[in-house]
Amino acid sequence: MDVQVLNGGKAVEDSRKYAVGVFKDNKLHLTQVKGVITMRPNLGYLDKSDKRAKIEGRLTDPDDPEPEPKLEAVTVKFSKGEAEKQRKEKSYQSIKSKEQEEPWINLRFNQMKSARGQDERQNLICDDMDKKLQVDTQPKQYLNKLK
């Protein structure tokens, strides 16, 4: 598989209390995080494969011996349960359709040791460490604000 589809979403509501730290020359450089998302693989192709297999009748494993079904008389009664099942399926279908309508954002993953990864990491490091900033809080207070 040369393309992997990932679904994402907001991981936290308020990302202002998070920071990324990088050590360079025995100094810690902290950068506030502006947003956090989760990325999970989309396995929708497995659903399509299962549907196709079910339609074609090859959903069962041929190596597994089929147990002999016990025959017994049953009484069938149709009630509101069928309507509820359809409602659940509709809600599942509506969720799936909403997912399909969501606009795609193509992303490119960069390995940590790649040139692009190194460039992005350099953006986390302050270039002018000699410049003194006027900060009203003490280091411990600043770290406590991140909690």
C-alpha positions in Angstrom: 0.0 0.0 0.0 1.6 3.3 -1.1 -1.1 5.6 0.3 -2.4 5.5 3.8 -5.5 7.5 4.8 -5.6 8.9 8.3 -8.5 10.4 10.1 -7.9 13.2 12.5 -9.5 15.2 15.1 -8.9 17.7 17.9 -7.0 16.0 20.7 -7.4 18.7 23.3 -9.7 21.7 23.6 -7.2 24.1 25.1 -3.7 23.6 23.8 -2.3 26.8 25.4 -1.1 24.8 28.4 1.2 22.6 26.4 4.7 23.3 25.2 7.4 21.6 23.2 10.9 21.6 24.6 14.2 21.1 22.8 17.6 20.9 24.5 20.5 22.6 22.7 23.9 23.4 24.3 22.5 22.4 27.7 19.7 25.0 27.4 16.0 24.2 27.2 14.0 26.0 24.5 10.3 26.0 25.1 7.7 26.8 22.4 4.0 27.0 23.1 1.8 24.5 21.2 -0.9 26.1 19.1 -2.9 23.0 18.4 -2.9 19.2 18.9 -4.6 16.7 16.6 -4.9 12.9 16.7 -4.2 10.9 13.6 -5.5 7.3 13.2 -5.5 5.0 10.2 -8.8 4.8 8.3 -9.6 1.2 7.8 -12.7 1.8 5.7 -11.4 -0.4 2.9 -11.8 -3.4 5.3 -15.5 -2.6 5.6 -15.8 -2.6 1.8 -13.8 -5.9 1.6 -16.1 -7.5 4.2 -19.2 -6.4 2.3 -17.9 -7.8 -1.0 -17.0 -11.1 0.7 -20.4 -11.3 2.3 -22.1 -10.7 -1.0 -19.9 -13.3 -2.8 -20.4 -15.8 0.0 -16.8 -16.2 0.9 -17.0 -14.6 4.4 -16.6 -17.9 6.1 -13.1 -19.5 6.5 -13.0 -22.7 4.5 -10.5 -24.2 7.0 -12.9 -24.0 9.9 -15.3 -26.9 10.1 -18.9 -25.8 10.2 -20.7 -27.0 13.4 -23.9 -28.8 12.8 -26.8 -26.4 13.5 -29.4 -27.5 16.0 -32.9 -27.4 14.6 -35.5 -26.1 16.9 -38.9 -24.4 16.4 -39.0 -20.7 17.0 -41.8 -18.1 17.0 -41.0 -15.0 15.0 -42.6 -11.7 16.0 -41.9 -8.5 14.3 -42.0 -5.4 16.5 -40.5 -2.0 16.9 -37.0 -3.5 17.1 -36.8 -3.6 13.3 -37.5 0.2 13.1 -34.9 0.8 15.8 -32.3 -1.2 13.9 -33.0 0.8 10.7 -32.7 4.0 12.7 -29.3 2.9 14.0 -28.2 2.0 10.5 -29.4 5.4 9.3 -27.4 7.1 11.9 -24.3 5.1 11.0 -24.9 5.9 7.4 -25.3 9.6 8.2 -22.0 9.5 10.1 -20.3 7.8 7.2 -21.7 10.3 4.7 -20.5 13.2 6.9 -17.0 11.7 6.9 -17.2 11.4 3.1 -18.3 15.1 2.8 -15.4 16.4 4.9 -12.8 18.1 2.8 -9.5 16.3 2.3 -6.2 17.9 3.4 -3.2 16.2 1.9 -0.3 16.0 4.3 3.2 14.9 3.8 4.9 13.0 6.7 8.6 13.9 7.3 10.9 11.5 9.2 12.5 13.0 12.3 16.0 12.7 10.9 15.1 14.0 7.4 16.3 17.4 6.2 12.8 18.8 6.5 12.5 17.5 10.0 15.8 19.1 11.0 14.7 22.4 9.5 11.4 22.3 11.5 13.3 21.5 14.7 15.6 24.4 14.2 12.5 26.7 14.2 11.9 25.7 17.8 15.3 27.1 18.9 15.7 30.8 19.6 18.4 32.4 17.4 19.2 35.3 19.6 19.9 33.9 23.1 21.8 37.1 24.1 18.7 39.2 23.8 17.2 39.7 27.3 13.4 39.5 27.5 11.4 41.4 30.0 9.4 38.7 31.8 7.3 39.3 34.8 7.1 35.7 36.0 9.7 33.6 37.6 10.8 30.3 35.9 8.8 28.1 38.3 5.7 30.3 37.9 6.0 30.1 34.1 6.2 26.3 34.3 3.3 26.2 36.7 1.2 28.2 34.2 1.8 25.5 31.6 0.1 22.9 33.9 
